[in-house]
Amino acid sequence: MSDFKPDFKSGFRPTLRPVLGKKRAIASTAIKLSPLPEGAIIHVLAAPGAADMEVRLRSLAKGDVRAVSPGQWFIVGEEPLSHAEMKAFLAALEPQATGIDQSQGRVRIRIEGRMAERVLAKGTAVDLSIAAFPVGRSATTLIGHIAAHLTRLDGQVFEVIVLRGFAESLWDDLARMSLEFQ
């Protein structure tokens, strides 16, 4: 959501409120669910036949690279990029790829702990065993009825990226799915 705040030069301008800003981390010895900072998320789409694009993105990126699908990636950073940084990054992608700033349209949630796989398995059909879904692997999936992008960051740590309008609902669903482990 956004609020409109007075800006004496241009009237009113929208200011983004963190959608999960009032949500507190849910933690127990088995599971921890926490909202992540709303930093930068850039969706990169490569031209067909662009070679070694992921390697190039890793060298250019101001954050981590997450595979979305063939020829598509998310660049995820903890800090927002300035207009100049964003413009320079998007220009550096040309002509092999293009990027779309999704920072205000997507939200990240972290789920971790020894029961993280079991909690997520309640809502997705992705095989989350470490053998099938190793560290660094990503998948676009449904968690319940909500489309999400899931990445294993570490052995028992996952990041979920969801469209902003569904973030609160997904948070509530994950909180309910983790109740038995709290």
C-alpha positions in Angstrom: 0.0 0.0 0.0 1.0 3.6 -0.3 0.2 6.7 1.6 0.2 10.2 0.1 2.5 12.6 1.9 2.8 16.3 1.2 5.7 17.4 -0.9 5.7 21.1 -1.0 7.4 21.3 -4.4 5.1 18.9 -6.3 1.9 18.6 -4.2 1.4 15.1 -2.9 3.6 12.1 -3.8 3.0 8.4 -2.9 5.3 6.9 -0.3 5.4 3.2 0.0 4.7 1.5 3.3 6.3 -1.9 3.9 3.4 -4.3 3.4 4.7 -6.6 6.1 6.0 -3.7 8.2 3.8 -4.5 11.2 4.4 -8.3 11.1 6.8 -9.6 13.7 9.0 -12.6 13.1 7.4 -15.8 14.2 10.1 -18.0 15.9 10.5 -21.2 17.8 13.2 -23.8 18.1 11.9 -25.5 14.9 10.8 -22.7 12.6 11.3 -19.0 12.0 9.3 -16.8 9.7 10.5 -13.3 9.1 9.8 -10.4 6.6 12.9 -9.4 4.7 13.8 -5.8 3.9 12.1 -4.3 0.8 15.3 -3.6 -1.0 15.7 -4.1 -4.7 14.2 -6.8 -7.0 14.9 -6.5 -10.7 13.4 -8.9 -13.2 15.8 -9.6 -16.0 14.7 -11.0 -19.4 17.4 -12.1 -21.8 17.2 -12.0 -25.6 16.9 -15.5 -27.2 20.4 -17.0 -27.7 22.1 -14.6 -25.2 25.1 -16.6 -24.1 26.5 -16.8 -20.5 23.9 -14.3 -19.3 23.8 -15.7 -15.7 27.6 -15.3 -15.4 27.3 -11.7 -16.8 24.5 -10.9 -14.3 26.6 -12.1 -11.4 29.4 -9.8 -12.4 27.0 -6.8 -12.9 24.6 -7.4 -10.1 24.1 -5.3 -7.0 22.6 -8.3 -5.3 22.1 -12.1 -5.6 20.9 -13.7 -8.9 17.9 -16.0 -8.7 16.9 -18.1 -11.7 13.2 -17.7 -12.6 12.9 -19.6 -15.9 15.0 -20.1 -19.0 16.3 -16.6 -20.0 14.8 -14.9 -16.9 16.3 -14.0 -13.5 15.6 -11.9 -10.4 18.4 -9.7 -9.1 17.7 -9.4 -5.3 19.4 -6.8 -3.1 18.9 -5.9 0.6 19.2 -2.2 -0.2 17.1 -0.1 -2.7 19.0 1.2 -5.7 19.1 4.9 -6.4 17.7 6.1 -9.7 21.2 6.5 -11.1 22.3 3.0 -10.0 19.1 1.5 -11.5 19.6 3.4 -14.7 23.3 2.3 -15.0 22.4 -1.3 -14.3 19.6 -1.4 -16.8 21.8 0.2 -19.5 24.6 -2.3 -18.8 22.2 -5.2 -19.6 21.6 -3.9 -23.2 21.4 -5.2 -25.9 21.5 -8.9 -24.6 18.8 -8.3 -22.0 16.4 -5.9 -20.4 15.4 -5.4 -16.8 12.2 -4.3 -15.0 12.3 -2.8 -11.5 10.0 -4.9 -9.4 11.1 -3.5 -6.1 7.8 -1.9 -5.2 5.8 -4.8 -6.7 7.2 -7.8 -4.8 7.9 -8.7 -1.2 10.4 -11.2 0.3 9.7 -13.6 3.2 12.3 -15.8 4.9 11.5 -19.1 6.4 14.1 -21.1 8.2 14.7 -23.9 10.7 14.7 -27.6 10.8 11.0 -27.8 9.9 11.1 -25.2 7.1 10.8 -28.0 4.4 7.8 -29.5 6.1 6.0 -26.2 6.5 6.6 -25.3 2.8 5.6 -28.9 1.7 2.1 -28.3 3.1 1.6 -25.6 0.4 3.7 -26.5 -2.6 4.2 -29.5 -4.9 8.0 -28.8 -5.3 10.2 -31.6 -4.0 12.1 -29.7 -1.3 14.5 -32.4 -0.3 18.1 -31.2 -0.3 19.0 -33.7 -3.1 16.2 -32.4 -5.4 16.3 -28.8 -4.3 19.9 -27.9 -3.3 21.3 -24.6 -2.0 20.9 -22.0 -4.7 18.0 -23.7 -6.5 14.9 -21.6 -7.3 11.5 -22.5 -8.5 8.4 -20.6 -9.5 5.5 -22.4 -7.8 2.2 -22.1 -6.0 2.1 -22.0 -2.3 -1.6 -22.8 -1.7 -3.3 -20.6 -4.4 -0.6 -17.9 -4.4 2.1 -17.7 -7.1 5.5 -17.4 -5.5 9.2 -17.7 -6.3 11.0 -20.0 -3.9 14.8 -20.2 -3.4 16.9 -22.4 -1.0 19.5 -20.0 0.5 21.1 -22.4 2.8 20.5 -25.9 4.2 17.4 -25.0 6.2 16.8 -21.5 4.9 14.3 -20.4 2.1 13.3 -17.1 0.6 9.9 -16.6 -0.9 9.2 -13.8 -3.3 5.6 -12.9 -3.8 3.6 -10.2 -5.5 3.0 -7.3 -3.1 -0.8 -7.7 -3.1 -0.5 -11.3 -2.0 2.2 -10.9 0.7 0.0 -10.5 3.7 -2.2 -13.5 2.7 0.9 -15.6 2.1 2.4 -14.5 5.4 -0.8 -15.6 7.2 -0.9 -18.9 5.4 2.7 -19.6 6.3 2.1 -18.7 9.9 -0.9 -21.1 10.0 1.2 -23.9 8.3 3.9 -23.5 10.9 1.6 -23.5 14.0 2.2 -27.2 14.8 6.0 -26.5 15.1 5.7 -23.5 17.4 
